[in-house]
Amino acid sequence: MSLTFLQRGAAAYLTTYAVVGGLAFIATGSAWAFDLPKGVVQGPSVEGITEYRLPNGLKVLLFPDSSRPTVTVNVTYLVGSRHENYGETGMAHLLEHLMFKGSPRHPDITRQFQDRGMQFNGTTSFDRTNYYEVFQASDDNLNWALGMEADRMTHSNIAKKDLDSEMTVVRNEYENGENSPGAVLMKRMQSVAYDWHAYGRATIGNKSDIENVKITNLQNFYHTYYQPDNAVLLVAGKFDPAKTLLSINRLFGAVPKPKRTLPEFWTVEPTQDGDRTFTVRRQGDVQIVALGYKVPSGLHDDSDALSFASTILGDAPTGRLHKLLVESGKASQVFAYGQTGYAPGLQFFGAVVKKDAPLEPVRAALTQAVEDFAKNPPTPEEMERTKRSFLNEFERSLNDPQQVGLALSEVIALGDWRLFFVGRDRINKITSEQIAAASGRYFKRDNRVTGEFIPDDHPQRAVIPPAPSVQSLLKDFKPQVSTLSAEDFDPSQANIMKRTTLTTAGGVKLALLPKKNRGQTVTVDLRQHIGDEQNLFGKGALPGLTSAMLMRGTTKYDRVHLADAFDKLKISGSVTHFQTTRENLPEALKLVAHVLREPSFPASEFEQLRQQAIVGLQSSRSEPSSVASRALNEHFDIYPKGDIRHETTYDEDLADLKGATLDQVKAFHHDYYGTVPAEMSIVGDFDAQAITPLIDQLFGRWKAPMHVAPVLRKNGDITPIHEFLNTPDKENGYYTARINLDLNVDDPDYPALMLADYIFGGGGLRSRLMDRIRQKDGLSYGVGSNLAAGDLDRAGMFAINAIAAPQNLAKVDAAVREELARVLKDGFTDAELAGAKSGLMQQRTQNRADDGALAAGWTSYMYRGRTYAWSAEFEKHLMAVTLPQLNAAFRKAVDPAKMSVVMAGDKAKAKPAP
């Protein structure tokens, strides 16, 4: 069982889910007691998750948990990109897109998602495809979701007209990935590493296959693999198990058991017979060196040990590669992660290096560190840290039915959902010797891919062993007993107000909302206030650098041991917004206070941070989204250089970073940091009476020398511009537009404008912009609008953003203007208004059910002198908006003649073909 999905250190740069006595109850290894529908067979039950099988072969997993008023429905199909044939690469992912195009009984799925305020998505990987919806718990929502999934399992339209428009959307998604040097590098790594196996093909597919795949191929692929005997349905959250199983049997049981036989795959990748090299040459701003090694299937014993090796080598800041390459200044960032599945996969290691720095010494040091790892086994400290980290991740997943539901898709693809628990239970059994031995078997020269081929008469080949059977892995597995519980919390504003204690601790405003949570989790949100408009003038990069240095060392801890201290207290998140547990909350608050008040500002860490910031800034200079967004923001800038509100240029940011000194950072912390005034909210499992004095002691009297006052922004009319900026050698482009608005959240028109924005472009996959630009014209993978209103000032705006190929940016611009003109002329409809009200209200309810969002909401309201009573009153105004008010507000606020547009892309690609 592979633990690679828990590995840390995969660089973001490489961008590639029965009530007893009022408390939610989770079954402890045994299934819920109720009569099964006829023909339904009960399977194993582990820690509250119970398996059932329908006569047609569908596996059903039920995970009831009423700790939050949401439900996750997740369907995993055991088909992914490895099942595609020649000429069909990317087809599994393309089919995922077409599955949202509707069926005869559900012709407008995405509209229903929007109207019901559901979070939804689909994802495709090597071995599986999954679709999920997360929504407010109700019988109506659940029955609709189950009915929709049962219907589209075998009755989706998969029509030629939908392929014609969606193909260009998927192609644009492909083009967007081609913008990233890291993503392109790893895609080439796959193709170079494999000779025959389908894992050598990126899931997104080949561009020509995406453009030319036939609808008959997609339909055959769909009818072969989208069947009940090749799927696993999971329902997790707040629902009635007996009633839900009846509904599942009625809806999914009506799908006939297929008569076809699934295709057999017999290709086995041969043992690699020499180290391989390759080079990707494209325009960019950083260098990357990466190593890839073939490793066994995620089912093999060695896979767990290799996951440990990956984390111990590649984590930051504790990993060996970080210490070797980043702390020495040779590289700005390192990464390590596994890409494994049902078949043998790849283990990656790499480093990001500044454009003008020597790369060869980094490659040599990286290779030696990885391939000598077997001679230098993990230390006890490294083992303890990695085990703690992995177990914390498992615990957090098990405390959240939504997370565990989605995570199960990965192990379902390996053969059995219980492997999730097998993997967890084996963590403490892994030894340093096993990790070193496994590393020695695979991290060797002739099993390496780096980008260079060297002939060798004496190869050192690594034989990849076959995967053991799932049955052999499960034969000694014994489910653990779960005792986790939570209350059935009502997220209404009235209940939030009733349950919350508003008080003060010295100069800190407090909102305390105790409630029983699964896993006894508790969330803390702290809002500090730093300086004012005058005393922040000319501070440049200092506020950001100071904040970033807090977790890099204190008077008691260096960076590594500070990270360990956070892990030991089960703190996840940031210094000012984090989650921990009831028993750890007092010590967590003490540790956070220590970090805030006593950072040590190590010189070596400061220089690392500065170099990372410089490299990050340089890497964005040619990215279309960054280029366009900066240009538009600079155009709307009305503040002088030095003002904290001034929109800085690339060169100004670079000069600020290079000019900042450690003494200036220390002085900034001394002069500006404090918690008087501040707002703090705590939501979750804790003792409010016991914690208040501690907050007073830690935060209540810490006042910064510098004066503190809100920094307000001004609204102003800006002369519109229309520009196309050149970003050479980029496959994808970026479109951004903006209109300034004189708008505050208390304005009478604000609720209507919020609804209008939801309908026009803010409502996700189903909006005016998405319907036109993605669904109809197929120009963009992502387009949307955003409305912003001032809290304390009147600096509002209405913005539109989209990605598109450079040759399509002008078409996107034209489509945006046509849709604006259509709304201003004809207005929105009653149906759109009703759907927007329903969607927004359900989303707001779901947000209040999330402890993190609820805590952040309290600190925001306290800062503005409000409570959740304001939220309830706002929603009354939202629901009272009439269609004439909606259209009048939008027409009054949005004037296309005032809209500024900036597009960025490769001008050579944007020119019409001769």
N, C-alpha and C positions, 0 to 999 in steps of 0.2 A: 504493500500500500504506500503510495507516494505522498510525501509531505510537502512537495514543491509548492503547492498553493499557499503555504504558510511562510515561504521564504521572504525575507526582507532583503533590500539592497538592489532590487531590480530598478534601475535608474528611471525616474520620471522622464528624463531626457529622451529615452528610447520608446516613448509611447507607442506603443503598439496598441429569508425572508422564513371537566365537570366542576362546576363551581361548588365549593364546599365552604359554608360559613362565610361567604362573601369574598373568599380568596381564590384566585385562579389555582387550579390543581393540575399537576402533570403526572401522568401514570408512571409508575416506577417499574418499568420492564414488562408489565402485563397489559394486555389490550383492554379497552373499555368494554364493559359488560352490556351487550345488547344483542338481540336476535339478528342474525345476518340475513340479508336478502337471499332469495333462492338462487343457488348456483354460485354464490360468492364464497370464496374460501379465505379463511384468515391465515396469515403467515406469521413470521416472527415479529416480536415487539421489543424495542430497545429504547429505554429512557423517554417514554412518552410518544414515540413514533411507532405506529403499527401498520403492518403491510397487509393488504387484501389483494386477491386476484379475481377478476371477473372471468366468466366462461370464455369470453373472446380473447383472453390472454393479457388484457390490460392490468398492469400492476398499479395499485393505489396505495399511497402513503398518507395517513392522517396524523396530524400533529396539532391537537387542540391546545390552545393556550389563550386565556382571556385576559392576559396582563395588559394588553392594549387593544383598542377597538378597531383593529384592522385584520384583514385576511389576505394571505398570499396564496394564489393559485399558480402552480408551476408545472408545465408539461415538458418533460424531457424526451426527445426522440433520439434513439440510438443510431444516429446518422450524422456524419459530418463531412469535412472535405476529403478525408481519406477514402470515402466511398465513391468519389467521383471518378469517371473514366477519362480517357484521352479526349481533349477538346471540350471537356466539361468543367474545367477548373473554375472555382468560384460559384458553381451552380448551387451547392448547398446553401451558401450565404444569400444568393440571389433568390432562391426559393423562400428563405426566411422573410425577405422583403415582401414577396408576393402574398404571403400568408396574411398580411394585413389589408389586402385589397378586397376582402369580403367573400361571402358565399350567398347562395340564393336566399337563405333564411336570415342572414346577417349581412346585408349589402353594404353597410357603412359602419364597420367595426370601430374605426378610429373616432368617429363622431360620438359613438356610445361611450368610448373611453373618456372622451373630453367631458361629455355631459355628466358622467358619473364621477368625475374627478379622480380617475384611476391613474396610478403610476403603472407604466407598462413598458415592455421591451422584448426583444428577442436577441439571442446571441448564438453564434456558430463557432465551433472549434473543430479540431481534427476528428473527434470521435462522437460528438453529439451536437444537437441543436435544441435550445430550450426557449420557451415562451412563458412570460409571467405577467401577472397583474397583481398589484397591491392596492387595496381599496378599503374604504370604510366598511366595517362589518355590518351586514344586513342580509336577510334572506333574499331580498330582491337582487342585490348586487352579486351575491354568491351564485344564485341560480342562473343569473344572466351569464356570468363568467363561465360556469360549468357548461351551460348550454352552448355558448359560443365556441368554447374549445372542443366540445364533442362534435359540433357541426363542422368546424373547419378542419378537423382531423382527416376527414375523407371527402368533404364537399366544398372545399375552397375553389374559387373560380379558376385560378391559374390560367388566366386568359391572355391571348396575344396582345390585346390592346393595353393591358396592364404591364406586360413585359416591355413593350415599346417605350413607355414612359419611365418605368422603374429601372430599366437597363442603364439609362443615362444618369440616374441618381446614384446607382451603385458604382458606375464608372467614375463619377465625381468623388465618391468616397475613396475609391482606389487612387485617384489623382491627389486627393488630400494627403493620403499616406505617403505618396511619392515626394511630398515636400520635406519630410523628415529625414535627415541623414541617418539617424539611428535606426529608424524603421526600415529604410532601404538596405542598410548594411546587414541587418538580421535576416531580412528576406533572402538576400544573396547567400548568407550563411547556410540557410536551410537548403537551398538548391545545390550548393557546392558540396555540402556534407553528404547528401544522399544520391545514390546512383539510380535506384529503382523505386524505393518505397514512396508512398503518397505523402508521407510526412515532409518530404522535400519540397512540397508545394505550399505556398502561403494560402491561408484560408480565403483571403480576398480574391484569389485567382489571378489568371493571366488576363491582361486587358483585352486581347483579341477574342478570348473565350467569352468574356463578359459581353462583348459587343455582338458576338455572332451565335451564341447558343440558341438552339431552336426550341420553340415552345413545346414541341412533342417530347424532346429530351427532358425538359422540366416536368412535364406531366407524367411521364413514365417514372422518373425519379420519385416524384411525389406519391404516386399510387403504389410504388414498391415499398417505400420506407415509412410513410405516414399512415400507420396502421396500429390498431390497439395492441397487438402482440409485440410491437417494437417501441412501446412508449411506457413511461412511468408518470403518473399523475400524483402530484403532491398538493395537499391542502393544509395550510398552517395558519394558526391564529385563532380568532374568536369565532367559533362555530359549534353547532351541535353535531357530534360525530355520527350518531345514529341517523338523524335526519339527512345529513350530508351524504352518507353512504347510500341511502335510499335514492337520493337524487342522482348520484353518480351512476348507480346501477341502471336507473331509468334512462338517463341521457346517453351515457357511454355504452351501456349494455346493448343499446339498440344498434350499435355499429357492428356489422357482421365480422366474424372471425375470418381473416383472409385465407385464401386457398393457395396463394403463391408461396414459394420457398425463397427465403432471402439468399442473395448471391454469396458465394464462398470466395474468400480472398486468401491466396496462397503465396503471395510475394514476400520473400524474406530478404532483407537488406544484407548483402555480403559483407564479410569482415573487411574493414578499411585497410588498404595495403600501402599506406604512406601518408605523411602529413601533407596537407593541401593548403594552397595559398590563393588569395584573390584580392583584388583592389577595386573599390568603387570610387570613381572620380566624378565628383559633381561640385558645383559651386556651394560653398558653405563657410562657416565661421569658426568651426572647431574641428579637431581631429578626434577619431575614435579608433581604438584598437580592441579587437574582440577575439576570443578563443572559443571554440566549440568542441566538445567531446561527446561521442556516442555513448549512451548509458542504457541500462536495461529498462524494460517496461516498468510502469508505475506499480505493477503488481509484484515485482521482484523484491526480495529482502534488501538487496543492495540499494534500492531506490531511496529507502528511508535514510540510510547512512549517508548517501550522496546529498540529500537535502540538508543534513547537518553540515556537511563539508561546505556546501554552497553558502550557507548563512555565516559560518565561522570565517570563511575567507572574504565574503563580499559585503557584509553588513557595514553600515556607517553609523556611528564612528568607531564601533568596537571591532570591526573586522580586520583581518591581517592585511588585506590589500589596501584598505584605507590608511592604515598606519604606514605601510611601506611606500605608497605612491602619493597620497594626498598630503599627509603630514610632512613629507619630504619636499613638497612643492613640485614634484615631477608631473602630477596629474591634478586636475581640479575635481574629479569625481570618479568613483569606481562603481561597478555593478556586478551582480551575479544572480542568476536564476535558472531554474530548470524548465524545460519544455518537454514534458513527458506525457504519456498517455497509455492506451491499451498496448501499443507496440513500443519497441525501443525508441527512445527520444534523444534529446540533446541537452547538455549542460553547458551554459554560457558563463564566461568571465570576461570583463572588459574594463576599459578606462577611457575617460574623456580628457583630452589634452588641448591646451591652448593652441591656436592656429600657428603661432610662430615658435613654438617650443619643439625640441627634438623628440621624435616619436620612437625611434629605435631603442633607446635605453628603457623606455616604458614597456615596450613589447618584450624585451629580454627579461626585465625584472618580473613582469607579470607571468610569463611562461615558467620561469624558474620557481616562483612562489607556488604556483598551482601544481606543477609536476613534482616538486619536492615535498608537497604536503604530506604524502604517505610516510616520509622519513621524520616528520615533525608532528606527531599526533596531537589532537586537541588537548588543551590543558583542562584541569578540573574546573577552573573558573569559566572557560569558554563553554564547556559542557553544561554547567549549571545555568549559565545565562541563556543558552540556546533552548534548553529544555523548558525553562521558565517562560521564555517568549512564546514558544509553540503552544504550551499548555494554556497560557493566557489567551491566545487567539482562539483556541478551541472553546474555552470557557465563555468568551464573549459571543461566539457564534451560537452556542447552546442557550445563551440567555436571550437570544433574539430569534424567534421563529422565522422571521423574514430572512435573516442572514443564513441560518442553518438550512433553510429550504433551498435557497439558491446555491449554497455550497454543495449540497447533495448531488446536484446535476453532474459535478465533476466525477464523483466516485460511482455514480450510477453508470457512467460511461465505461468504468473499469469492470463492471459486472454485477455489483451489489452495493446498495446504499449503506449496508452495515460496515463496509470497509472504512467509512468515516470514523467509526468508533474503534475499529481495529487499529487504525493509524494512531489515534490518540492514545490508546492503551499501550502501544509499543514504544512511545516516546521515552519513558523512563528506563526502558530495557536496552536502549542503544548505548554502546560503549565506545570509548575513544579508539580502542583497538579495531573494532568493526569499521569505524569511519576511515581509519588509516588504511586498512586492508582494501576496502572497496575503492578508495581513491587510487590506490596503487594499481588496481586492475584496469582502470579506465583512463586516468589522467596521465597518458603517456604519449610520446612523440608521434608514433604512427597512427594514433587514434585522434590526432589533433587537426583542426582546421583553423588557419590563421590568415591565409591569403597568399601563400607561397608554396609552390611544389618543389620538392627536392628528391631526386632519384636516390634509391637506396637498395643495395644488393642484399641487405640483411634486415628485412622489416621486423618490426616489433608489433605484431597485430594483437588486437584485443578482441577476444571472442565474446559476443553478446549472448548470454544464456537465455533459454526460452522462459516464458512466464509460467509460473506454477498455476494450478487450477484455483479458482475461487474457493472451491470446497475445502482444499487443503489449508487455505489461509483461515477459514472460518471454523475448522473442526474443534479447536480448543478455545474459541472465543466465548466468553461469559459476560453477558450484559451487566453493566453497573446499575446500581439502584440510584434513582434520582429523587431528591427531596426539595427541588426548587419550587417556589410558589410566588404568587403575586396577587394583588387585589385587582378587581374589575373597576378601573378608574374611569370616571365620567369626565371627558375633556371639555365640557361646556364652560363658558366663561363664568356662569353663576357658581358652579362647583369649584372652579379654580379660585374665585374670590373667597368662597366659603372656607376652603381648605388652606389658604395662604395666610401666614402671619406677616404683616408689614411692620417693620420696626427699624431701629437704628442701633449701630454699635459704634460709638464714638462718632466719627464723621462719615461712616459708611451706611448708606441706606440698604436695608436688608429685606428680601422676600424669601420666606421659608415655607416650603410646601412638602411636608413629609408624606410619603405614601409607600406602601409595600410593593417592592419591585422584584421581579425574577432575578435571582442571583444577588439580591440585596444591593443593587447598584444605586449610585447617587451621582448627580451631575451638578457641577459648580460653574457658574459664569460670573466673572469679575470684569467690571468696566471701569478702567482708570481714565483720568483726564490729565492731559499733559499740556501745559503752557497756554498761551493765548496768541492772538494774531500778531502782536508787536514783538513779544520776546522770542517767538519762533522764527522771526525773519532771519534769513541767511544761514539757517542751520543745515541746509542741504541734505546730505545722506545720513546725518547723525541720528535722527529718530529711528530710521530703519535699521541701521547698524547696531545701535544700542539694544533694540528689541531682539535682534538676531543673536546677540552675544550672550543673552541671559542663560541659555541652556548649554553654554560651552564651558562652564566652570564656575564654581563659587569658592568662598573661603574654606569650605569643608570638603568639596568634591571636585575632582577633575571631570572632564566631559564624559568619559566612559563610566565612571562610578556614579555620576549624577543620573545617567540613563538607567543604570542598574537600580538606583534608589527608586526611580519612578516605576520601574517594572515590579519591584518587590512590593510596592504599595498599590499595584494594579491600576496605576494612573495612565489613562490613555487620553490623548488630545494635546492641548497646548497648556502653557502656564496659566492662562487666564480663562480657559474654557476646557474643562476636563471631566472625565468620569472616573470614579473609583468605587469602592464598596463601603458599606456601613462601618465595618470594623476598622477600615483604613482611613476613613475621612479625617479624623483629628490629625493624624500624622501627615496626611497628604496636604492639609492646609498649612501645617507648620513648614513642610518642605517647600511648598509654593511661596510662602512668605519669605523663607530663607533665600530662594532663588531670586525673587524680586528685589530684596533689600541688600543682599550680600554677594553680588556677582564679583568674580575675581578678574575678569577681563584678561585672560592669558594672551600674551603678545603673539604666540604662535597661532592660536586659534583666530585671533583678529586678522592676521595676514591670510590664513586659509579662507576666511569668510570674504575678505576683500577680493581675493583672486577668483573665488567662485562667483561672486557678484559680477565681476568684470567679464568673466567668460560667459555668464548667462546673458549679460547685456549685449556682448558682441554677437552671440549666437542668434539674437533676435533681430539684428540689423537688416537681414535680408528676408525675414519671414513676412509674407504679405499681410497677415492679420496684424502683426505688430507695427509694420510700416504704415498701414492705412489708419489704424486706430490712433497712433501717435500723431499723425498729420492732422487728423480731424480734431483731436483734443487740443493741439497747439493752435489750430485756427480759432477755436472757441475760447482760448485763454484771454482773460482781461486783466491779469495780475502781473505786476513787475517781477523780474528775476529776483529771487531771494524770498519772495512771499511764499509761505507754506502751501498756498493754493495754486501757485504757478505751475503750469504744465511744462515740465522740463524736456529738453531735447536729448537725443542720444549723447551728444558731446558734453552737454551740461551734466548729465548723470555720470558719465565717465570721469569728468574732471572732479566732481564731488567725491566719487569713490577713491580716486587716486590721491586727492588732497586731504582726505579725512585722516586724523591721527588717533592713536589709542588714547592719548591724554584728553582729546576733545570728547571722545566717547565716555570716558570716565567722568568728566566734568558734566556732560549732559545728563548722565544718570543721577549724579549728586544733586543737580539743580532742578531737574524736572520730574523725577519719579517720586510718587507718593500714592497714598490711597485715601487721602482727605482732600477733596471730596471723591467719592467713588460709589458705585452701586454693585451689590453682590446678590445673586439669587442661588438658592440651593433647592434642587428638586429630586426627590427619590427617598431612599431608605435611610433615615437618620433621625437623631433625637434633637429636635429644635431647641429645647431648653438647655441642653448640655453644650450645644455648639455655639450659641450666641456669645457667651463670655469669652470663648476662645477667639472668635472673630474680632471682638473688641480689643483683646490683648495683642493680636497679630497685626491688625490692619487699622484699627480705629483711631490711631493718633499719629500716623505717619504722614506728615505734611511736607510737600516739596517747598523749597525756598521761592521758586518762581510762581508768579500769579497764574491762576487758572481761569479760563473763560472760554465759552464756545467760540469756535472759529466759523463764522457764518459766510455763506457764499451769496453772491449777487446774481440776479437774473439780468440778462441784457440781450438786446437784439443784435444779431451778428449777420453781417453781409454774407449771403450764401455763396458757396463755391461748388465747383464740379471738376474733380481732378482724377487723372489716372496716373499712378506712380509705377515706375518700372521696377520689378523684382526679377531679374534674369534667372533663367534655368529653374523656374518653379512651375510644377505641373498644375498647381491649383492657385486660385486667386482669392481675394477677399473684397467684400463690399460692405461699406458702413455709411450710414446716413443719420442725421440728427437735426432736430428742431428744438430750440430752447423754448421752455414754457414758464410762464409766470404762475406757479402752482405750489400750493401747500396742502398737506394731508387733511387739513380741516376745511378746505374749500368745499362748497356745496357740489361742485362738478366732479370732485375727485372720485367718488364711487362710480359714477357713470363712465368716467375716463378709464378706470381700472377694468370695467367690464368691456369697454370698447377695445382696449388693448388686448384683452384675452381673446376676443373674437378675431381681431385683425391679425395678430401674429404672436401673442404671448401664450396662447393656449396649447402649445405643443404641436403634435403631428397633424391635428385637425384645426386649421385656422385659415383665414382668407389667404394669407401669404403662402402657407404650406400647400393649400389646395391648388393654388395657381402655379407657383414656381417649382414645387417638387412633384405634386401628384399629376398635374396636367401637363406642364411644360417639360418636366424632367431636367431642370437646369441645375438644381442644387440638392446636396444631401441634407443641408441644414440651413434654414432661414427663419427669422423670427423678429419680433418687435419687443421693446421694453419701455415701460413708462416709469419715470422717477418723479417724485414730488418731495419738496423740502419738508423736514420735520420742524425745524426752528426758523427756517428762512423760506424764500420763495423761488429758489433755484431749481426748477424742474426741467425735465426734458422728455422728448419722445424720440426713440432711436430704433433703427432697423439694421440688422446685420445678416450677412449671408456668405457662404463659401460657394465658389463656382470656378470652373475652368476659365482661364483668361479670355478665351474666345466667347464665353457666355456671359461675361460680366455686364456688357452693354445690354444684353437681353434681360438680365436680372433687373437692371436699373429701369428699363422700359416697363417691365411687368410690375414693379413696385409702384411706379407712377400711375399706371393704368388702374391698379387696384385701389390706390388712394382716390383717384378721380371717380371710380365707380361707387365707393362708399360715400364720398361727399355728394354725389349726384343722387344716388338711389337709397342710401342709408342701409342700416342693418335690418334684420328681420326679427319678428317675434320669436321664431324658433331659435335663432342664434342667441337672443337675449336670455331665453329660458335655459338654454344649454350652458351659457356662461355663468349664470347664477348658480346652477346646480354644481358645475365643475368647481368654481371658486369656493363655494361654501364647503364642499366635501374636502377640498384640499386644505382649507383653513382648519377644519376639524381635525384632519390627520396631523397637521403640523402641531396642534396643541396636544396631541397624544404622544408626541415625541418629547422626551425629557430635555434634550439639548435645545430644541427649538423653544420649548416652554420657558426654560431658564433664561435664554437669550432674550425672549420677549419681555420677561419681567424687568431685566436690567434696562432695556430700551425704554419701556414705559416709565420706570422710576426716574430715569434721566430727564424725560420730558414732562414729569409731574403727572403721570397718568397711571391707570390701572387697566386690567382686562375688562372693566366696565366700559371703557372707551371702545375696546374691540367689539363688544356686544352691540353697542350703539351704532358703530360703524357698519356692522353687518345688517342692522335694521335699515339703514340708509341704502345699503347695497341692494337689498331685496326689494326696496320700494322704488327703484329706478324704473321709469316707464320708457317705452320705445321712443317717444318724442324727445324725452330728456336725454336719452343715450345718443341719439343722432345729433341733437342740438349741441351737446357738449363736445362731441368729436369735431363737428364742423367749426365750432368756435375756436378750438385749441389748435387744430392741425391745419396749417397752410402750406401746401407743397411748394409754393413760391419762396418760402423761407427755408426750405430744406437744403442743407449742405451735404454733398456726397463726395466720398473719397473711395476710389477703387485702387487696388494694388495687384499687380500680376506681371507676367512676362509679356512685354509689349510685342515681341516678335510672334508669340503664339496668339496674341489677341488680334493680329491683322487677318483680314479675310484671305482665304486661300486663293491663289491666282487662277 
